[in-house]
Amino acid sequence: MVKIILPQLSEGIQKATVSYWYFKAGDKVNEKDDLVELTTDKATFNLPSPCPGILTEISALEGSTVNVGDSLGLIQES
């Protein structure tokens, strides 16, 4: 399993809000597919898939706030 992790953001930004998931648990994803839209105080951005596989778990639901380094979900690599 590969964790989808919120990476280090701009200087001084330590958290983001999950705006929208482009896939649901059980969906097949390709490497670099946009998985989730995140919003900070300064920007909105998409987080790409780190690998191809099946999105098996979404642990950060839409509307939730996550910190840098937190897991957003899991992908079973294919």
Buried (B, 14 or more C-beta within 10 A) or exposed (E): EBEBBBEEBEEEEEBBBBBEBBBEEEEEBEEEBBBBBBBBEEEEBEBEBBBBBBBBBBEBEEEEEBEEEBEBBBBEEE
